Amino acid sequence: MASTREWFETVEEARRRARRRLPRSVYMALVAGSEKGVTLQDNVAAFSELRFAPPHIADLPAARDLATSVLGQDIALPVIASPTGVQAVHPDGEVGVARGTAEAGTAMGLSSFGSMPVEAVAEVNPKLFFQLYWSGSKDQMVQRTERARQAGAKGLIVTLDWSFSNGRDWGSPAIPEKIDLRALIRLAPEGITRPGYVRDWLTHGGLPDLTVPNMGVPGEQAPTFFGVYGEWMQTPPPSWDDIAWLREQWGGPFMVKGVMRPDDARRAIDAGATAISVSNHGGNNLDGTPASIRALPGVADAVGGQAEVLLDGGIRRGSDVVKAVALGARAVMIGRAYLWGLAANGSAGVRNVFDVLRGGIDSTLLALGHSAISELSPDDVIVPAEFSRGLHK
Ligand SMILES: Cc1cc2nc3c(=O)[nH]c(=O)nc-3n(C[C@H](O)[C@H](O)[C@H](O)COP(=O)(O)O)c2cc1C
């Protein structure tokens, strides 16, 4: 959606605007987290414990190269959009994320719980990775991944770190199964305080229908989020052999998302993963696990260059990206940061977030005296004792 709203200079400002613009229940769905929020907070706080080596002041590079590749796709900066269900955040939805990331020259992951058909998203950003949970029968999984492949998805992300944690101390938003008259009456008080949000939806043809089209069969009525969540809860968790089967049937670039342990990283590689993401699902799963950045050095060590290593969780600024790359990540994935941008200003807000990160990465590289992200190493970062919280054992 074309927009004249102002550019924001930090991800934190995007968050503030998202909070002002979204109805409380939608904003709280983005805050997410689980239980006491220990992991949610640690994902962000851990970056502040890492410091940079003192900057150089002369002989600095005149230009910096931020480009790399992930799952075979060239990207202009080492940041891609992590898959998230962006239900109801903004009418631009996943197509808006596709536009913002395409304009930024990077790739995106599309959640199987997303609100827009994979065909429409891939058309806008062909650098698309489809994300699947282990849900339903193997036939259903094949049907869903084949549909994504037909649509042009270039890679598959299988997310394994979900154990159906429920409850958070700050309360879970009451999300209706669908937006019918009863739901509208219940949500009306929130809508009245957020007229801009309601207007955006109404001028785009109506309120979100909260369905998940990529989990259904094309041409049939799309299932609801909660219907599919039920299917997922009833599906027995996969074995590593199951993951190897999925990898085999997909055949292309394949990422295992949610790896926090060196032994699991090695098993993912044995199962054929071409990439892994060191991730605790943005603090939305088992609360009390350490920040993902604390696990990164140990996992990167275990992988030893046999697969691409990504990191997601807590990235809020360009210097966070630089810290992650210095400690062994090829690139990072962001979740809340672009969701806040999308909420604040549609696809332009997504682009804005990537531009903020690009600027931050570039200025950090300049200060550290590097002309390319490939020059980063652990020597650029001061890691305090006990940073890994015993994770390397
Ligand atoms: C609202 C929300 C929805 C998410 N939905 C998914 C999803 O459908 N699939 C998935 O693999 N990860 C999902 N995630 C996790 C993100 O992909 C990513 O791991 C996490 O957001 C990274 O942390 P950050 O938000 O601090 O950047 C979701 C995260 C949030 C906040």
The ligand as an SDF file (V2000), in Angstrom:
LIG
                    3D

 31 33  0  0  0  0  0  0  0  0999 V2000
    3.6970  -13.3140   16.2460 C   0  0  0  0  0  0  0  0  0  0  0  0
    4.6980  -14.3570   15.8720 C   0  0  0  0  0  0  0  0  0  0  0  0
    4.3130  -15.4090   15.0260 C   0  0  0  0  0  0  0  0  0  0  0  0
    5.2480  -16.3770   14.6580 C   0  0  0  0  0  0  0  0  0  0  0  0
    4.8660  -17.3900   13.8170 N   0  0  0  0  0  0  0  0  0  0  0  0
    5.7850  -18.2970   13.3860 C   0  0  0  0  0  0  0  0  0  0  0  0
    5.4400  -19.2870   12.4350 C   0  0  0  0  0  0  0  0  0  0  0  0
    4.3040  -19.3610   11.9760 O   0  0  0  0  0  0  0  0  0  0  0  0
    6.4090  -20.1580   12.0420 N   0  0  0  0  0  0  0  0  0  0  0  0
    7.7010  -20.1150   12.5360 C   0  0  0  0  0  0  0  0  0  0  0  0
    8.5420  -20.9130   12.1480 O   0  0  0  0  0  0  0  0  0  0  0  0
    8.0430  -19.1830   13.4430 N   0  0  0  0  0  0  0  0  0  0  0  0
    7.1300  -18.2720   13.8540 C   0  0  0  0  0  0  0  0  0  0  0  0
    7.5000  -17.2930   14.7410 N   0  0  0  0  0  0  0  0  0  0  0  0
    8.9070  -17.2250   15.1890 C   0  0  0  0  0  0  0  0  0  0  0  0
    9.7370  -16.3620   14.2300 C   0  0  0  0  0  0  0  0  0  0  0  0
    9.9130  -16.9820   12.9880 O   0  0  0  0  0  0  0  0  0  0  0  0
   11.1390  -16.0810   14.8060 C   0  0  0  0  0  0  0  0  0  0  0  0
   11.7400  -17.2900   15.1850 O   0  0  0  0  0  0  0  0  0  0  0  0
   11.1060  -15.1180   15.9960 C   0  0  0  0  0  0  0  0  0  0  0  0
   10.0990  -14.1540   15.8570 O   0  0  0  0  0  0  0  0  0  0  0  0
   12.4720  -14.4380   16.1260 C   0  0  0  0  0  0  0  0  0  0  0  0
   12.5040  -13.6050   17.2290 O   0  0  0  0  0  0  0  0  0  0  0  0
   12.2690  -12.0150   17.1500 P   0  0  0  0  0  0  0  0  0  0  0  0
   10.7940  -11.8330   17.0380 O   0  0  0  0  0  0  0  0  0  0  0  0
   12.8250  -11.5250   18.4410 O   0  0  0  0  0  0  0  0  0  0  0  0
   13.0000  -11.5060   15.9270 O   0  0  0  0  0  0  0  0  0  0  0  0
    6.5810  -16.3210   15.1440 C   0  0  0  0  0  0  0  0  0  0  0  0
    6.9480  -15.2490   15.9770 C   0  0  0  0  0  0  0  0  0  0  0  0
    6.0350  -14.2770   16.3340 C   0  0  0  0  0  0  0  0  0  0  0  0
    6.4800  -13.1460   17.2070 C   0  0  0  0  0  0  0  0  0  0  0  0
  1  2  1  0
  2  3  1  0
  2 30  2  0
  3  4  2  0
  4  5  1  0
  4 28  1  0
  5  6  2  0
  6  7  1  0
  6 13  1  0
  7  8  2  0
  7  9  1  0
  9 10  1  0
 10 11  2  0
 10 12  1  0
 12 13  2  0
 13 14  1  0
 14 15  1  0
 14 28  1  0
 15 16  1  0
 16 17  1  0
 16 18  1  0
 18 19  1  0
 18 20  1  0
 20 21  1  0
 20 22  1  0
 22 23  1  0
 23 24  1  0
 24 25  2  0
 24 26  1  0
 24 27  1  0
 28 29  2  0
 29 30  1  0
 30 31  1  0
M  END
$$$$
